[in-house]
Amino acid sequence: MGPERVYKKEGFKKARKEKNYQFMEQSWKEQRRCAEACENLLEQ
């Protein structure tokens, strides 16, 4: 991101290591896979 970042980069890196953030990222990955599978079905 540019100079108008709304968060501190180091704080973000630290937050990404926390279990609740990792849980959210895993959930986002699952949602993304589900959406991609639906898109693939629609394209057939």
Secondary structure, DSSP 8 states (H G I E B T S, - for coil): --TT-SS-HHHHHHHHTSHHHHHHHHHHHHHHHHHHHHHHHHH-
